Amino acid sequence: MAFSSGSGGGGPMAEINVTPLVDVMLVLLIIFMITAPLLTHKVEIKLPEANLDERPEEPGVPITLAIQDNGQIYWNDDPVNMVALESQLAVEAQKKPQPRVDIRADDTTKYRIIADVVKTAKNVGIAKVGFVATPER
């Protein structure tokens, strides 16, 4: 309880009682002193270093598969059906290094059609299949 010095009436006291503040700060200091050593990592890991002199081979031009909402598939802007797509992807899968396959689809294209194209690419051995989207503005 805060008491005023004998200089006046029973008005409110304008001094701040700092004792609870000091108590809370000391408790927080002790907690941080105990938990800080526990936050250090005990497991030592040797991370690889980057070497900019040697760069991996970049595969050639990526293959772009465009899929319209009606199910029509285009191989680099040339129309193709699923049988021809599978045979062309099988030929591309044999190349070293394999080209990347980028899939562009309309926003109203059924997911089943896109999933069939991705499944076909994976079944013939294409390792990298990606999706192309328009960036948000």
DSSP file (Angstrom, degrees, kcal/mol; ACC not computed):
  #  RESIDUE AA STRUCTURE BP1 BP2  ACC     N-H-->O    O-->H-N    N-H-->O    O-->H-N    TCO  KAPPA ALPHA  PHI   PSI    X-CA   Y-CA   Z-CA
    1    1 A M              0   0    0      0, 0.0     2,-0.5     0, 0.0     0, 0.0   0.000 360.0 360.0 360.0 142.3    0.0    0.0    0.0
    2    2 A A        -     0   0    0     11,-0.0     2,-0.4    13,-0.0    11,-0.1  -0.794 360.0-166.2 -97.6 132.3    1.3    3.5   -0.8
    3    3 A F        -     0   0    0     -2,-0.5     2,-0.2    10,-0.0     0, 0.0  -0.894  14.1-132.5-114.8 145.7    1.2    6.1    1.9
    4    4 A S        -     0   0    0     -2,-0.4     4,-0.1     1,-0.1     2,-0.0  -0.626  28.2-104.0 -92.9 156.6    1.7    9.8    1.4
    5    5 A S        -     0   0    0     -2,-0.2     2,-1.1     1,-0.1     3,-0.2  -0.343  46.1 -94.0 -72.4 164.1    4.0   11.9    3.4
    6    6 A G  S    S+     0   0    0      1,-0.2    -1,-0.1    -2,-0.0    -2,-0.0   0.132  94.3 106.3 -71.3  26.0    2.4   14.0    6.0
    7    7 A S  S    S-     0   0    0     -2,-1.1     2,-0.4     2,-0.1    -1,-0.2  -0.016  77.7  -6.9-100.0  32.9    2.1   17.1    3.8
    8    8 A G  S    S-     0   0    0     -3,-0.2    -4,-0.0     1,-0.1     0, 0.0  -1.000  79.9 -51.2 172.6-169.5   -1.4   17.4    2.8
    9    9 A G  S    S-     0   0    0     -2,-0.4    -1,-0.1     1,-0.1     2,-0.1   0.237  72.4 -72.6 -76.5-157.3   -4.9   16.3    2.6
   10   10 A G  S    S+     0   0    0      3,-0.0    -1,-0.1    -6,-0.0     3,-0.1  -0.109  79.5 142.2 -95.5  36.5   -6.1   13.0    1.5
   11   11 A G        -     0   0    0      1,-0.1    -7,-0.1    -2,-0.1    -3,-0.0  -0.208  59.2 -80.7 -74.7 167.3   -5.5   13.6   -2.2
   12   12 A P        -     0   0    0      0, 0.0     2,-0.3     0, 0.0    -1,-0.1  -0.301  45.3-113.1 -68.2 154.1   -4.2   10.9   -4.6
   13   13 A M        -     0   0    0      1,-0.1    -9,-0.0    -3,-0.1   -11,-0.0  -0.702  18.1-161.4 -89.7 137.7   -0.6   10.1   -4.7
   14   14 A A        +     0   0    0     -2,-0.3     2,-0.3     2,-0.1    -1,-0.1   0.352  58.5 101.3-101.2   4.4    1.4   11.0   -7.9
   15   15 A E        -     0   0    0      1,-0.0     2,-0.4     2,-0.0    -2,-0.1  -0.659  70.0-125.8 -92.1 146.6    4.4    8.7   -7.4
   16   16 A I        -     0   0    0     -2,-0.3     2,-0.9     2,-0.0    -2,-0.1  -0.740  15.6-131.1 -91.2 136.1    4.7    5.3   -9.2
   17   17 A N        +     0   0    0     -2,-0.4     4,-0.4     1,-0.1   -15,-0.0  -0.786  27.7 178.8 -86.8 109.1    5.3    2.3   -7.1
   18   18 A V     >  +     0   0    0     -2,-0.9     4,-2.4     1,-0.2     5,-0.2   0.488  56.6  91.0 -93.3  -4.4    8.3    0.6   -8.8
   19   19 A T  H  > S+     0   0    0      1,-0.2     4,-2.2     2,-0.2    -1,-0.2   0.925  89.2  45.1 -62.1 -46.6    8.6   -2.4   -6.4
   20   20 A P  H  > S+     0   0    0      0, 0.0     4,-2.3     0, 0.0    -1,-0.2   0.886 112.3  53.7 -64.4 -34.8    6.3   -4.7   -8.5
   21   21 A L  H  > S+     0   0    0     -4,-0.4     4,-2.3     2,-0.2    -2,-0.2   0.920 109.6  46.9 -62.7 -44.0    8.0   -3.6  -11.7
   22   22 A V  H  X S+     0   0    0     -4,-2.4     4,-2.3     2,-0.2    -1,-0.2   0.898 111.0  52.8 -65.3 -40.3   11.5   -4.5  -10.3
   23   23 A D  H  X S+     0   0    0     -4,-2.2     4,-2.0    -5,-0.2    -2,-0.2   0.927 110.9  46.0 -61.4 -45.4   10.2   -7.9   -9.0
   24   24 A V  H  X S+     0   0    0     -4,-2.3     4,-2.4     1,-0.2    -1,-0.2   0.905 112.2  51.2 -64.6 -41.8    8.8   -8.8  -12.5
   25   25 A M  H  X S+     0   0    0     -4,-2.3     4,-2.3     1,-0.2    -1,-0.2   0.892 109.4  49.9 -64.8 -39.3   12.0   -7.7  -14.2
   26   26 A L  H  X S+     0   0    0     -4,-2.3     4,-2.2     2,-0.2    -1,-0.2   0.895 110.5  50.1 -66.2 -39.2   14.1   -9.8  -11.9
   27   27 A V  H  X S+     0   0    0     -4,-2.0     4,-2.3     2,-0.2    -2,-0.2   0.928 111.9  47.8 -64.2 -43.7   12.0  -12.9  -12.5
   28   28 A L  H  X S+     0   0    0     -4,-2.4     4,-2.6     1,-0.2    -2,-0.2   0.890 110.0  53.2 -63.5 -39.1   12.2  -12.4  -16.3
   29   29 A L  H  X S+     0   0    0     -4,-2.3     4,-2.1     1,-0.2    -1,-0.2   0.914 110.1  47.1 -62.0 -43.0   16.0  -11.9  -16.0
   30   30 A I  H  X S+     0   0    0     -4,-2.2     4,-1.7     2,-0.2    -2,-0.2   0.910 111.5  51.2 -66.3 -41.6   16.3  -15.2  -14.2
   31   31 A I  H  X S+     0   0    0     -4,-2.3     4,-2.4     1,-0.2     5,-0.2   0.932 112.2  46.2 -61.8 -45.4   14.1  -17.0  -16.6
   32   32 A F  H  X S+     0   0    0     -4,-2.6     4,-2.0     1,-0.2    -1,-0.2   0.856 109.8  54.3 -67.2 -34.1   16.1  -15.7  -19.6
   33   33 A M  H  < S+     0   0    0     -4,-2.1    -1,-0.2    -5,-0.2    -2,-0.2   0.843 113.2  43.4 -67.5 -31.8   19.4  -16.6  -17.9
   34   34 A I  H  < S+     0   0    0     -4,-1.7     4,-0.4    -5,-0.2    -2,-0.2   0.892 118.7  41.4 -79.3 -40.8   18.2  -20.2  -17.4
   35   35 A T  H  X S+     0   0    0     -4,-2.4     4,-0.8     1,-0.2     3,-0.5   0.730  97.4  75.1 -84.0 -21.2   16.7  -20.7  -20.9
   36   36 A A  T >< S+     0   0    0     -4,-2.0     3,-1.0     1,-0.2     4,-0.4   0.911  95.2  49.1 -61.0 -44.5   19.3  -19.0  -23.0
   37   37 A P  G >4 S+     0   0    0      0, 0.0     3,-0.8     0, 0.0    -1,-0.2   0.793 106.1  59.4 -65.8 -23.4   21.9  -21.8  -22.7
   38   38 A L  G 34 S+     0   0    0     -3,-0.5    -2,-0.2    -4,-0.4    -3,-0.1   0.710  95.5  63.4 -75.5 -18.6   19.2  -24.3  -23.7
   39   39 A L  G << S+     0   0    0     -3,-1.0    -1,-0.2    -4,-0.8     2,-0.1   0.582  79.3 101.0 -83.4  -9.6   18.6  -22.6  -27.0
   40   40 A T  S <  S-     0   0    0     -3,-0.8     2,-0.4    -4,-0.4     0, 0.0  -0.489  79.3-114.5 -75.8 148.1   22.1  -23.3  -28.4
   41   41 A H        -     0   0    0     -2,-0.1    -1,-0.1     1,-0.1    -2,-0.1  -0.684  24.6-171.7 -87.5 130.9   22.4  -26.2  -30.8
   42   42 A K        +     0   0    0     -2,-0.4     2,-0.5     2,-0.1    -1,-0.1   0.673  62.1  87.2 -93.2 -20.1   24.4  -29.1  -29.6
   43   43 A V        -     0   0    0      1,-0.0     2,-0.5     2,-0.0    -2,-0.1  -0.702  69.2-146.8 -87.0 126.7   24.5  -31.0  -32.9
   44   44 A E        -     0   0    0     -2,-0.5     2,-0.4     2,-0.0    -2,-0.1  -0.815  17.3-175.4 -96.5 128.8   27.3  -30.0  -35.3
   45   45 A I        -     0   0    0     -2,-0.5     2,-0.9     2,-0.0    -2,-0.0  -0.980  21.1-142.5-125.3 132.7   26.5  -30.2  -39.0
   46   46 A K        -     0   0    0     -2,-0.4    -2,-0.0     0, 0.0     0, 0.0  -0.838  24.1-155.7 -94.4 107.3   29.0  -29.5  -41.8
   47   47 A L        -     0   0    0     -2,-0.9     2,-0.1     1,-0.1    -2,-0.0  -0.531  22.4-104.2 -81.2 147.6   27.0  -27.7  -44.4
   48   48 A P        -     0   0    0      0, 0.0     2,-0.4     0, 0.0    -1,-0.1  -0.386  33.0-127.3 -69.2 149.6   28.2  -27.8  -48.1
   49   49 A E        -     0   0    0     -2,-0.1     2,-0.3     1,-0.0     0, 0.0  -0.773  21.7-113.2 -98.9 143.9   29.9  -24.7  -49.4
   50   50 A A        -     0   0    0     -2,-0.4     2,-0.5     2,-0.0    -1,-0.0  -0.553  25.5-165.2 -76.6 136.8   28.8  -23.1  -52.6
   51   51 A N        -     0   0    0     -2,-0.3     3,-0.5     3,-0.2    -1,-0.0  -0.942   8.4-175.7-124.5 107.3   31.2  -23.3  -55.5
   52   52 A L  S    S+     0   0    0     -2,-0.5    -1,-0.1     1,-0.2     3,-0.1   0.547  75.5  72.5 -82.0  -6.0   30.3  -20.8  -58.3
   53   53 A D  S    S+     0   0    0      1,-0.2     2,-0.6     2,-0.0    -1,-0.2   0.867  97.0  50.1 -74.5 -35.8   33.1  -22.1  -60.6
   54   54 A E  S    S-     0   0    0     -3,-0.5    -3,-0.2     0, 0.0    -1,-0.2  -0.908  70.7-180.0-108.9 115.1   31.3  -25.4  -61.3
   55   55 A R        -     0   0    0     -2,-0.6     3,-0.1    -3,-0.1    -3,-0.1  -0.903  30.6-111.4-111.9 142.0   27.7  -25.1  -62.4
   56   56 A P        -     0   0    0      0, 0.0     2,-0.2     0, 0.0    -1,-0.0  -0.301  46.2 -87.1 -67.1 156.1   25.5  -28.0  -63.3
   57   57 A E        -     0   0    0      1,-0.1     0, 0.0     0, 0.0     0, 0.0  -0.418  39.6-135.2 -64.7 132.1   24.5  -28.5  -66.9
   58   58 A E        -     0   0    0     -2,-0.2    -1,-0.1    -3,-0.1    -3,-0.0  -0.772  21.5-122.7 -87.0 127.5   21.3  -26.6  -67.7
   59   59 A P        -     0   0    0      0, 0.0    39,-0.1     0, 0.0    -1,-0.0  -0.278  34.8-100.5 -64.7 160.5   18.9  -28.6  -69.7
   60   60 A G  S    S-     0   0    0     37,-0.3    40,-0.3     1,-0.2    38,-0.0   0.434  70.4 -30.3 -63.4-153.7   17.9  -27.2  -73.0
   61   61 A V  S    S-     0   0    0      1,-0.1    -1,-0.2    38,-0.1     2,-0.0  -0.433  73.2-115.6 -66.3 132.3   14.7  -25.4  -73.8
   62   62 A P        -     0   0    0      0, 0.0     2,-0.5     0, 0.0    39,-0.2  -0.337  23.6-116.0 -70.1 153.8   11.8  -26.6  -71.7
   63   63 A I  E     -a  101   0A   0     37,-3.0    39,-3.5     2,-0.0     2,-0.6  -0.776  26.9-151.1 -88.4 128.4    8.8  -28.3  -73.3
   64   64 A T  E     -a  102   0A   0     -2,-0.5    12,-3.1    37,-0.2     2,-0.6  -0.906   9.3-168.5-107.0 120.3    5.6  -26.3  -72.9
   65   65 A L  E     -aB 103  75A   0     37,-3.4    39,-3.0    -2,-0.6     2,-0.5  -0.934   6.7-165.2-106.7 114.8    2.4  -28.2  -72.8
   66   66 A A  E     -aB 104  74A   0      8,-2.3     8,-2.6    -2,-0.6     2,-0.5  -0.859   1.4-165.5-101.1 133.3   -0.7  -26.0  -73.0
   67   67 A I  E     -aB 105  73A   0     37,-2.9    39,-1.8    -2,-0.5     6,-0.2  -0.972   6.2-152.2-123.0 120.9   -4.1  -27.4  -72.1
   68   68 A Q    >   -     0   0    0      4,-2.6     3,-1.6    -2,-0.5     6,-0.0  -0.383  32.2-105.4 -84.0 168.5   -7.3  -25.7  -73.1
   69   69 A D  T 3  S+     0   0    0      1,-0.3    41,-0.4    40,-0.1    -1,-0.1   0.712 119.4  59.2 -69.3 -18.7  -10.5  -26.0  -71.2
   70   70 A N  T 3  S-     0   0    0      2,-0.1    -1,-0.3    39,-0.1    39,-0.0   0.469 122.9-102.4 -87.0  -0.7  -12.0  -28.2  -73.8
   71   71 A G  S <  S+     0   0    0     -3,-1.6     2,-0.2     1,-0.3    -2,-0.1   0.392  71.8 145.9  99.1  -2.3   -9.1  -30.8  -73.3
   72   72 A Q        -     0   0    0      9,-0.0    -4,-2.6    -5,-0.0     2,-0.4  -0.525  35.2-151.9 -70.9 131.9   -7.0  -29.9  -76.4
   73   73 A I  E     -BC  67  80A   0      7,-0.7     7,-2.5    -2,-0.2     2,-0.4  -0.870   7.3-161.4-110.3 138.9   -3.3  -30.3  -75.7
   74   74 A Y  E     -BC  66  79A   0     -8,-2.6    -8,-2.3    -2,-0.4     2,-0.7  -0.981   9.4-153.0-123.2 130.0   -0.6  -28.3  -77.4
   75   75 A W  E >  S-BC  65  78A   0      3,-3.3     3,-1.5    -2,-0.4   -10,-0.2  -0.901  88.1 -26.9 -99.2 107.3    3.1  -29.3  -77.5
   76   76 A N  T 3  S-     0   0    0    -12,-3.1    -1,-0.2    -2,-0.7   -11,-0.1   0.917 129.7 -46.4  46.7  50.4    5.0  -26.0  -77.9
   77   77 A D  T 3  S+     0   0    0    -13,-0.3    -1,-0.3     1,-0.2   -12,-0.1   0.542 117.9 113.6  71.6  12.2    2.0  -24.5  -79.6
   78   78 A D  E <  S-C   75   0A   0     -3,-1.5    -3,-3.3     2,-0.0    -1,-0.2  -0.959  72.4-115.8-110.2 128.4    1.4  -27.5  -81.9
   79   79 A P  E     +C   74   0A   0      0, 0.0     2,-0.3     0, 0.0    -5,-0.2  -0.329  41.6 171.2 -64.3 142.3   -1.8  -29.5  -81.3
   80   80 A V  E     -C   73   0A   0     -7,-2.5    -7,-0.7    -2,-0.0     2,-0.2  -0.990  25.2-132.9-149.2 149.0   -1.2  -33.1  -80.2
   81   81 A N     >  -     0   0    0     -2,-0.3     4,-2.4    -9,-0.1     5,-0.2  -0.482  37.9 -97.1 -97.9 176.7   -3.4  -35.9  -78.9
   82   82 A M  H  > S+     0   0    0      1,-0.2     4,-2.2     2,-0.2     5,-0.1   0.846 121.2  51.6 -65.3 -35.1   -2.7  -38.1  -75.9
   83   83 A V  H  > S+     0   0    0      2,-0.2     4,-1.9     1,-0.2    -1,-0.2   0.939 114.1  42.8 -67.9 -45.7   -1.1  -41.0  -77.9
   84   84 A A  H  > S+     0   0    0      1,-0.2     4,-2.4     2,-0.2     5,-0.2   0.859 112.4  55.5 -67.3 -34.5    1.3  -38.7  -79.7
   85   85 A L  H  X S+     0   0    0     -4,-2.4     4,-2.5     1,-0.2    -2,-0.2   0.922 107.2  49.2 -62.4 -44.3    2.0  -36.9  -76.4
   86   86 A E  H  X S+     0   0    0     -4,-2.2     4,-2.0     1,-0.2    -2,-0.2   0.911 112.8  46.5 -63.3 -42.6    3.0  -40.1  -74.7
   87   87 A S  H  X S+     0   0    0     -4,-1.9     4,-1.7     2,-0.2    -1,-0.2   0.895 113.6  48.3 -69.2 -38.4    5.3  -41.1  -77.5
   88   88 A Q  H  X S+     0   0    0     -4,-2.4     4,-2.1     1,-0.2    -2,-0.2   0.895 111.8  49.5 -68.9 -38.0    6.9  -37.7  -77.8
   89   89 A L  H  X S+     0   0    0     -4,-2.5     4,-2.0    -5,-0.2    -1,-0.2   0.868 107.8  54.6 -66.6 -35.1    7.4  -37.5  -74.0
   90   90 A A  H  X S+     0   0    0     -4,-2.0     4,-0.8     2,-0.2    -1,-0.2   0.889 108.7  48.5 -64.7 -38.0    9.0  -41.0  -74.1
   91   91 A V  H >< S+     0   0    0     -4,-1.7     3,-0.8     1,-0.2     4,-0.4   0.920 112.7  47.7 -66.2 -42.9   11.5  -39.8  -76.7
   92   92 A E  H >< S+     0   0    0     -4,-2.1     3,-0.9     1,-0.2    -2,-0.2   0.809 104.1  61.7 -68.5 -28.8   12.3  -36.7  -74.6
   93   93 A A  H 3< S+     0   0    0     -4,-2.0    -1,-0.2     1,-0.2    -2,-0.2   0.746  97.8  58.4 -69.2 -22.5   12.7  -38.8  -71.4
   94   94 A Q  T << S+     0   0    0     -3,-0.8    -1,-0.2    -4,-0.8    -2,-0.2   0.642  86.1 101.0 -81.0 -14.5   15.6  -40.7  -73.1
   95   95 A K  S <  S-     0   0    0     -3,-0.9     3,-0.0    -4,-0.4    -3,-0.0  -0.371  76.9-113.2 -73.3 149.7   17.6  -37.5  -73.6
   96   96 A K  S    S+     0   0    0      1,-0.3     2,-0.1     2,-0.1    -2,-0.0  -0.989 105.3  25.5-122.4 119.5   20.5  -36.7  -71.2
   97   97 A P  S    S-     0   0    0      0, 0.0   -37,-0.3     0, 0.0    -1,-0.3   0.647 100.5-131.2 -76.0 153.4   19.9  -34.2  -69.6
   98   98 A Q        -     0   0    0     -2,-0.1     2,-0.1    -5,-0.1    -5,-0.1  -0.447  19.1-120.6 -70.6 139.2   16.2  -34.4  -69.7
   99   99 A P        -     0   0    0      0, 0.0    29,-0.3     0, 0.0     2,-0.3  -0.449  28.8-108.7 -74.6 156.1   14.3  -31.2  -70.6
  100  100 A R        -     0   0    0    -40,-0.3   -37,-3.0    -2,-0.1     2,-0.6  -0.606  25.2-139.2 -82.2 144.5   11.9  -29.7  -68.1
  101  101 A V  E     -ad  63 129A   0     27,-2.4    29,-3.1    -2,-0.3     2,-0.5  -0.937  15.6-165.5-109.6 118.9    8.1  -30.0  -68.9
  102  102 A D  E     -ad  64 130A   0    -39,-3.5   -37,-3.4    -2,-0.6     2,-0.5  -0.893   5.6-154.3-104.7 131.9    6.0  -26.9  -68.1
  103  103 A I  E     -ad  65 131A   0     27,-2.5    29,-2.6    -2,-0.5     2,-0.5  -0.922  10.4-175.3-110.4 123.5    2.3  -27.2  -68.1
  104  104 A R  E     +a   66   0A   0    -39,-3.0   -37,-2.9    -2,-0.5     2,-0.3  -0.975  12.7 174.7-113.9 128.0    0.1  -24.2  -68.8
  105  105 A A  E     -a   67   0A   0     27,-0.5   -37,-0.2    -2,-0.5   -36,-0.0  -0.969  34.4-105.1-134.4 149.6   -3.7  -24.7  -68.4
  106  106 A D    >   -     0   0    0    -39,-1.8     3,-1.2    -2,-0.3   -38,-0.0  -0.306  34.4-117.1 -62.9 155.5   -6.7  -22.5  -68.5
  107  107 A D  T 3  S+     0   0    0      1,-0.2    -1,-0.1     3,-0.0   -39,-0.0   0.651 115.7  50.9 -72.5 -12.5   -8.3  -21.7  -65.2
  108  108 A T  T 3  S+     0   0    0      2,-0.1    -1,-0.2     3,-0.0     2,-0.1   0.352  81.0 121.3-103.3   5.2  -11.4  -23.6  -66.2
  109  109 A T  S <  S-     0   0    0     -3,-1.2   -40,-0.1   -42,-0.1     2,-0.1  -0.458  72.0-108.7 -68.2 138.1   -9.7  -26.8  -67.4
  110  110 A K    >>  -     0   0    0    -41,-0.4     4,-1.3    -2,-0.1     3,-0.8  -0.441  18.4-131.2 -69.0 140.0  -10.9  -29.8  -65.5
  111  111 A Y  H 3> S+     0   0    0      1,-0.2     4,-3.0     2,-0.2     5,-0.2   0.811 102.8  67.0 -62.8 -30.7   -8.3  -31.2  -63.1
  112  112 A R  H 3> S+     0   0    0      1,-0.2     4,-2.0     2,-0.2    -1,-0.2   0.885 100.5  49.0 -58.2 -39.8   -8.7  -34.7  -64.5
  113  113 A I  H <> S+     0   0    0     -3,-0.8     4,-1.9     2,-0.2    -1,-0.2   0.925 112.9  46.4 -67.2 -44.3   -7.2  -33.7  -67.8
  114  114 A I  H  X S+     0   0    0     -4,-1.3     4,-2.4     1,-0.2    -2,-0.2   0.917 111.8  51.7 -63.6 -42.9   -4.3  -32.0  -66.1
  115  115 A A  H  X S+     0   0    0     -4,-3.0     4,-2.6     1,-0.2    -1,-0.2   0.872 107.6  53.0 -63.0 -36.9   -3.8  -35.0  -63.9
  116  116 A D  H  X S+     0   0    0     -4,-2.0     4,-2.3    -5,-0.2    -1,-0.2   0.899 109.8  48.1 -64.7 -40.0   -3.8  -37.4  -66.9
  117  117 A V  H  X S+     0   0    0     -4,-1.9     4,-2.3     2,-0.2    -2,-0.2   0.925 113.9  46.2 -66.3 -43.9   -1.1  -35.3  -68.6
  118  118 A V  H  X S+     0   0    0     -4,-2.4     4,-2.4     2,-0.2    -2,-0.2   0.907 112.8  50.4 -64.9 -41.2    1.1  -35.3  -65.5
  119  119 A K  H  X S+     0   0    0     -4,-2.6     4,-2.4     2,-0.2    -1,-0.2   0.897 110.0  50.4 -63.4 -41.1    0.6  -39.0  -64.9
  120  120 A T  H  X S+     0   0    0     -4,-2.3     4,-1.6     2,-0.2    -1,-0.2   0.918 110.8  49.4 -62.5 -43.6    1.5  -39.7  -68.6
  121  121 A A  H  X>S+     0   0    0     -4,-2.3     5,-2.4     1,-0.2     4,-0.6   0.914 113.7  45.4 -63.4 -42.8    4.7  -37.6  -68.1
  122  122 A K  H ><5S+     0   0    0     -4,-2.4     3,-0.6     1,-0.2    -1,-0.2   0.874 109.3  56.0 -69.0 -36.7    5.7  -39.4  -64.9
  123  123 A N  H 3<5S+     0   0    0     -4,-2.4    -1,-0.2     1,-0.2    -2,-0.2   0.836 106.9  48.8 -66.5 -32.6    4.9  -42.8  -66.4
  124  124 A V  H 3<5S-     0   0    0     -4,-1.6    -1,-0.2    -5,-0.2    -2,-0.2   0.582 126.5 -97.5 -85.9  -8.2    7.3  -42.4  -69.3
  125  125 A G  T <<5 +     0   0    0     -3,-0.6     2,-0.4    -4,-0.6    -3,-0.2   0.622  64.3 156.3 109.4  13.9   10.1  -41.2  -67.0
  126  126 A I      < -     0   0    0     -5,-2.4    -1,-0.3    -6,-0.2     3,-0.1  -0.605  22.1-166.7 -73.1 128.4   10.1  -37.4  -67.1
  127  127 A A        +     0   0    0     -2,-0.4     2,-0.6     1,-0.2    -1,-0.2   0.853  68.0  48.9 -87.6 -36.7   11.7  -36.2  -63.9
  128  128 A K        +     0   0    0    -29,-0.3   -27,-2.4     2,-0.0     2,-0.5  -0.901  58.3 164.5-116.4 110.9   10.8  -32.5  -63.8
  129  129 A V  E     +d  101   0A   0     -2,-0.6     2,-0.3   -29,-0.2   -27,-0.2  -0.991  13.4 175.1-122.2 126.1    7.2  -31.4  -64.4
  130  130 A G  E     -d  102   0A   0    -29,-3.1   -27,-2.5    -2,-0.5     2,-0.4  -0.818  25.0-126.9-128.4 168.0    6.2  -27.9  -63.4
  131  131 A F  E     -d  103   0A   0     -2,-0.3     2,-0.5   -29,-0.2   -27,-0.2  -0.938  14.7-146.2-117.9 138.6    3.2  -25.6  -63.7
  132  132 A V        +     0   0    0    -29,-2.6   -27,-0.5    -2,-0.4     2,-0.3  -0.888  24.0 171.7-105.2 130.7    3.1  -22.1  -65.1
  133  133 A A        -     0   0    0     -2,-0.5   -29,-0.0   -29,-0.1    -2,-0.0  -0.920  37.2-103.8-133.4 159.7    0.8  -19.5  -63.6
  134  134 A T        -     0   0    0     -2,-0.3     2,-0.0     1,-0.1    -2,-0.0  -0.667  44.1-112.8 -81.9 138.9    0.3  -15.8  -64.1
  135  135 A P        -     0   0    0      0, 0.0     2,-0.1     0, 0.0    -1,-0.1  -0.357  31.9-104.0 -72.0 152.1    1.8  -13.8  -61.2
  136  136 A E              0   0    0      1,-0.1     0, 0.0    -2,-0.0     0, 0.0  -0.432 360.0 360.0 -71.7 148.7   -0.5  -11.9  -58.9
  137  137 A R              0   0    0     -2,-0.1    -1,-0.1     0, 0.0     0, 0.0   0.419 360.0 360.0-106.9 360.0   -0.7   -8.2  -59.4
